Amino acid sequence: MQFIGGASQQEYVERTRGLDPSCCLAAGTDVGKYEALCLVADHRGEVIGEALTFPLTEPGVRALEAQLAVAVAASAGVSVRIGVETAGHYHRTVVDRLVASGHDVVRLKPPLPRRHVPDKGRFT
């Protein structure tokens, strides 16, 4: 079976198959120039904890890791997948640090701005 998301997505689905969705967490991370915003939710869509804004520095990534640990403890989480928006080079500090620490990280492409999407005959 092939997955649209490729081998990484297939491995994740197989690893989490049969687990309670409330114990599987997703941490979406929106990266800016100087800081990032992360929100953690379970696979049922329930937000776990507060959103965290953190600087794109080593201490900022440590704060993110602490927030993830709190979310895991609060939800009895058994799986955490962190999606990080690839924004120029700004995301690299976060991704490199999280991967080096053994976290399950997925790089996400940001959507194209509307001006780059071909007009489909719609009026704006």
DACORLIN-V237870 format. One record per pair of residues at least 12 apart in sequence whose C-alpha atoms are under 8 Angstrom apart, sorted by sequence separation. I is the first residue (numbers start at 1). J is the second residue. D is the distance in whole Angstrom. If there is no record, write none. Layout:
BEGIN
I,J,D  I,J,D
END
This chain:
BEGIN
27,39,6  28,40,6  39,51,5  52,64,7  95,107,8  27,40,4  38,51,6  39,52,7  26,40,6  27,41,6  37,51,7  38,52,5  25,40,7  26,41,5  37,52,6  38,53,6  52,67,8  25,41,6  26,42,6  37,53,4  25,42,4  26,43,7  36,53,6  37,54,6  24,42,6  25,43,6  35,53,7  36,54,5  23,42,7  24,43,6  35,54,5  36,55,6  22,42,5  23,43,8  35,55,4  36,56,7  21,42,7  22,43,6  34,55,6  35,56,5  82,103,8  84,105,7  86,107,6  21,43,5  22,44,6  34,56,6  49,71,6  81,103,8  82,104,6  83,105,6  84,106,6  85,107,6  86,108,6  87,109,8  21,44,6  48,71,6  80,103,8  81,104,5  82,105,5  83,106,5  84,107,5  85,108,5  86,109,6  87,110,7  22,46,8  80,104,7  81,105,6  82,106,6  83,107,6  84,108,6  85,109,6  86,110,7  81,106,7  83,108,6  85,110,6  38,64,8  48,74,8  48,75,7  40,68,8  40,71,7  61,94,6  56,90,8  56,91,8  58,93,8  57,93,7  61,97,7  56,93,7  57,94,8  61,98,8  56,94,7  58,97,8  25,72,8  23,75,6  25,77,7  22,75,7  23,76,6  24,77,6  25,78,8  27,80,7  29,82,7  31,84,7  23,77,4  24,78,6  25,79,6  26,80,6  27,81,6  28,82,6  29,83,6  30,84,6  31,85,6  22,77,7  23,78,6  24,79,5  25,80,5  26,81,5  27,82,5  28,83,5  29,84,5  30,85,5  31,86,7  32,87,7  23,79,7  24,80,6  25,81,6  26,82,6  27,83,6  28,84,6  29,85,6  31,87,6  34,90,8  26,83,7  33,90,6  32,90,7  31,90,7  31,91,6  16,79,7
END
